[in-house]
Amino acid sequence: PVRGLADVAHHLAAAGALGDAERAIDYNLRAARAAMAALAFEQAAAHFRTALALGVESPTEQAEIQLELGTACHSAGSWGDAIEAFTAAAEIGRAAADAEMLARAAIGLEDACWGEGRSHRAALELLEEASAALGGAESTLRIGLLSALARVLAYRGDHGRAEIIRANAIEMARRLGDQRGLATLLTRAYSARGTSRLEDIVEMLTESWALGHELGDLEIQSE
């Protein structure tokens, strides 16, 4: 099925102006998502780029595709490309005053910067901008935002603020029953080493592993 979708998407895109651009975009998005499901991340990224190049009109849809492109590039280990995609999504979210889009882009950007080992300053600025735009209402998205913010702050040396944000986010995740968000927060407890008791860090990592096992999430367990 992946190969079939990819072939149709390729032929429709190659037709260019002579073809049906909307149909070509649709098939490239289908092919990209099928490739993601099959863990063919580079192929997925190529289809997402083709869909964008074909002229997606809606800014909201453009931003959603940029987020998916960022995720595909991140999964493929193409950190620089992921950073570009998440930055593009953030710009659209900012222009549309879409706080949720801005927050999702900020979370993706921080993770991509982390993967590449790049300076976290841009990610920190975007996370703080998104946090202000999103407001203080509790949600799984806010938990993800705070999780990313705590990690950036810890590795920039602002351990006091990072600890407060992490503790608040953990409490929020427990209240909302957000197991995945909680597991991610607890996994990132390693960023508190040197400023927290080793016993506390080990306890958080142990709980995170147990949650990852319960969720069937090998990435959380391996982390």
C-alpha positions in Angstrom: 0.0 0.0 0.0 2.8 2.4 0.8 4.5 1.8 -2.6 1.2 2.2 -4.4 0.4 5.5 -2.8 3.9 6.7 -3.4 3.7 5.9 -7.1 0.3 7.6 -7.6 1.6 10.7 -5.6 4.7 10.9 -7.7 2.8 10.8 -11.0 0.3 13.3 -9.9 3.0 15.7 -8.7 5.0 15.2 -11.9 1.9 16.3 -13.9 2.4 19.8 -12.4 0.1 22.4 -13.8 -1.5 19.9 -16.2 -2.9 17.9 -13.3 -5.2 18.4 -10.4 -3.1 20.1 -7.7 -5.6 19.4 -5.0 -5.6 15.7 -5.8 -1.8 15.6 -6.0 -1.6 17.3 -2.6 -4.0 14.8 -1.1 -2.2 11.8 -2.5 1.2 13.1 -1.3 -0.2 13.6 2.2 -1.6 10.1 2.2 1.7 8.7 1.0 3.6 10.7 3.6 1.4 9.4 6.5 1.6 5.9 5.2 5.4 6.1 5.1 5.4 7.5 8.7 3.4 4.5 9.8 5.9 2.2 8.1 8.8 4.1 9.7 10.0 5.3 6.3 10.7 8.8 7.7 12.9 10.2 4.8 10.3 9.1 2.3 7.5 10.7 4.4 9.5 14.0 4.6 9.9 14.0 0.8 6.1 13.6 0.3 5.3 16.3 2.9 7.7 18.7 1.0 6.1 17.9 -2.3 2.6 18.6 -0.9 3.8 22.0 0.4 5.5 22.8 -3.0 2.3 22.0 -4.9 0.7 25.0 -3.2 -1.4 24.3 -0.1 -3.6 27.4 0.2 -4.8 27.3 3.8 -2.2 28.7 6.3 -3.6 26.4 9.0 -3.1 23.3 6.7 0.4 24.6 5.8 1.3 24.8 9.5 -0.1 21.3 10.2 2.0 19.9 7.3 5.1 21.7 8.6 4.5 20.1 12.0 4.3 16.7 10.4 7.3 17.4 8.2 9.2 18.5 11.4 8.3 15.2 13.1 9.3 13.2 10.0 12.7 14.9 9.8 13.2 14.6 13.6 12.5 10.8 13.4 15.0 10.5 10.5 17.7 12.3 12.5 17.6 15.4 10.2 17.7 17.9 13.0 18.4 21.0 10.9 15.5 20.3 8.6 13.2 19.6 11.6 14.2 22.9 13.1 13.3 24.7 9.9 9.9 23.0 9.7 9.0 23.7 13.3 10.1 27.3 12.9 7.9 27.7 9.8 4.9 26.3 11.7 5.6 28.7 14.6 5.7 31.7 12.2 2.3 30.7 10.8 0.9 30.2 14.3 2.2 33.6 15.4 0.7 35.4 12.4 -2.7 33.7 13.0 -2.6 34.3 16.7 -3.0 30.5 17.1 -1.7 29.7 20.6 -2.0 26.0 20.3 -0.1 25.9 17.0 2.6 28.1 18.5 2.9 25.7 21.5 3.1 22.6 19.4 5.7 24.2 17.2 7.7 25.3 20.3 7.7 21.8 21.7 8.9 20.3 18.4 11.6 23.0 18.0 13.0 22.3 21.5 13.1 18.6 20.8 14.9 19.1 17.5 17.4 21.6 19.0 18.0 19.0 21.7 18.6 16.3 19.1 21.1 18.4 17.2 22.9 19.7 20.3 22.2 23.2 19.1 21.9 26.3 21.3 18.6 26.3 23.2 18.1 30.0 23.2 15.7 30.2 20.2 13.7 27.3 21.7 13.6 29.0 25.1 12.3 32.2 23.6 9.6 30.4 21.6 8.6 28.3 24.5 8.2 31.3 26.7 6.2 33.1 24.0 4.0 30.1 23.5 3.5 29.7 27.3 2.3 33.3 27.6 0.0 32.9 24.5 -1.5 29.6 25.8 -2.4 30.9 29.2 -2.5 29.0 32.4 -5.4 26.6 31.7 -4.5 23.0 32.4 -4.2 20.7 29.4 -2.0 18.0 28.0 -0.5 20.5 25.6 0.5 22.8 28.5 2.1 19.8 30.2 4.2 19.2 27.1 5.2 22.9 26.9 6.2 23.0 30.6 8.2 19.7 30.2 10.2 21.2 27.3 10.7 24.5 29.1 12.0 22.8 32.3 14.5 20.8 30.2 15.8 24.0 28.4 16.1 25.9 31.7 18.0 23.1 33.4 20.5 22.8 30.7 21.0 26.6 30.6 21.8 26.5 34.3 18.5 28.0 35.7 17.9 25.0 37.9 15.7 26.7 40.4 13.1 27.8 37.9 13.4 24.5 36.1 12.6 22.6 39.3 9.5 24.7 40.0 8.2 24.3 36.5 8.9 20.5 36.5 7.2 20.0 39.8 4.1 22.0 38.8 3.9 20.1 35.5 4.2 16.7 37.2 1.4 17.6 39.6 -0.7 18.8 36.6 0.0 15.6 34.7 -1.1 13.5 37.7 -4.3 15.6 38.1 -5.2 15.2 34.4 -4.2 11.5 34.2 -1.8 12.3 31.4 0.4 9.2 31.7 2.5 9.9 28.6 3.1 13.5 29.6 4.0 12.4 33.1 6.3 9.7 31.8 8.1 12.2 29.6 8.5 14.6 32.5 9.9 11.9 34.8 12.2 10.6 32.1 13.7 14.1 31.9 14.5 14.0 35.6 18.1 13.3 34.5 18.4 17.0 33.7 18.1 17.7 37.4 21.3 15.7 38.3 23.7 17.7 40.3 20.9 19.8 41.9 18.6 17.0 43.2 19.2 14.0 45.3 20.2 11.0 43.4 17.6 8.9 45.2 14.8 11.3 43.9 16.1 11.1 40.4 16.3 7.3 40.4 12.7 7.2 41.8 11.4 9.4 39.0 13.2 7.4 36.3 11.9 4.2 37.8 8.3 5.4 37.7 8.9 6.7 34.1 10.1 3.3 33.0 7.1 1.6 34.6 4.7 4.0 32.8 6.5 3.4 29.5 6.1 -0.3 30.0 2.4 0.1 30.7 2.0 2.3 27.7 4.0 -0.1 25.5 6.3 2.8 24.6 9.8 1.5 24.0 11.2 5.0 23.4 10.3 6.1 26.9 11.7 2.8 28.4 15.0 3.1 26.5 15.4 6.7 27.4 
